[in-house]
Amino acid sequence: MPQAPWIVAAWSDAGRVTIYNISAELAGLGVKADMATVPGVGSVPRKPGSNQPAQIGSIQTHQNEGYALAWSPLIPGLLVSGDCDGKAFVHRLREGGFLEHVGVLTQPSGGSIEDVSFSPDNDRALVTASTDGSLTLFDLTAQAPGHAIPAAHDGDVNVVSWGPDSTLVSGGDDGVLRVWNLAIDPSKPQLELKYHRGPITHVEWCPTDPTMFSACSEDGLVTVWDITAESDGPLPLLGAQDNEELVAGAAGLEELPPQLLFEHLGLEDPKECHWHRQIPSFMVATGLSGLNLMQPANLIDDPNEAVPAAP
């Protein structure tokens, strides 16, 4: 939960979403903060000194398992969970840990909802990514679908992230990243990036630079992109003849896309990549082989912002 990071939600394959209070665990790590109340919500159950996270409550309205899960960045406690039946249930965490049922959103085609993302500017707007290849905008007030992009990708749309200024980035099983500007033309992408050689598993806008986003893929790459970058001419794959990993990472291209700022190799089957909210350009990626922490040198503007490498 953005307003209270010690409140977390988790999907399970039993078709249930559980809300936890992990304030005791964070306190054990030395995190010093007032976690007695949740801003905009009030007090919620917790277990000081317990070895187990305090379960606040669970959402059991789904009839199937799911993957999509997102907290609103603007309305404290507002949570949307989307399932494989094409249903997205909206709940709001209230005082005392009560979960208020707000409504249900239905994917028009009935396709599985793979991901969901709230608008950072409009507290009643969100977008879903579906296995039917579409992106669909929803108005929470009307609880009805609005504009839809029916063929956003060739195949499943796995992930979507809503950035500032009505900008979306999406990734699919086709390995393509697409950037959409809803204010200019919501019917076609403003930018199409064909670089990854496997399904895209995560995308996220940078919280400190609205022009950058990160992506990761089943091809083993974690990448960072700048949507404003323009080409100054061909960028050859230096050393491609002697570096098989570089050739693989570039998907056989003869030149690098000008928007590509950074790529990280070596993480087996990356699943997610997140930006640090306070340290510019610092990232953590998860995969089958563990956690990788990184801070691309070419993204550090101030040397004092560099995080010392582990010995």
Beta strands, then each sheet from edge to edge (+ up, - down):
strand 1: 7-11
strand 2: 17-21
strand 3: 37-38
strand 4: 42-43
strand 5: 54-59
strand 6: 66-71
strand 7: 78-83
strand 8: 87-93
strand 9: 99-106
strand 10: 113-118
strand 11: 125-130
strand 12: 135-139
strand 13: 144-149
strand 14: 157-163
strand 15: 167-172
strand 16: 176-181
strand 17: 191-194
strand 18: 200-205
strand 19: 212-217
strand 20: 222-226
strand 21: 260-264
strand 22: 272-275
strand 23: 283-287
strand 24: 290-294
sheet 1: 1+ 2- 5+
sheet 2: 3+ 4-
sheet 3: 6+ 7- 8+ 9-
sheet 4: 10+ 11- 12+ 13-
sheet 5: 14+ 15- 16+ 17-
sheet 6: 18+ 19- 20+ 21-
sheet 7: 22+ 23- 24+
end
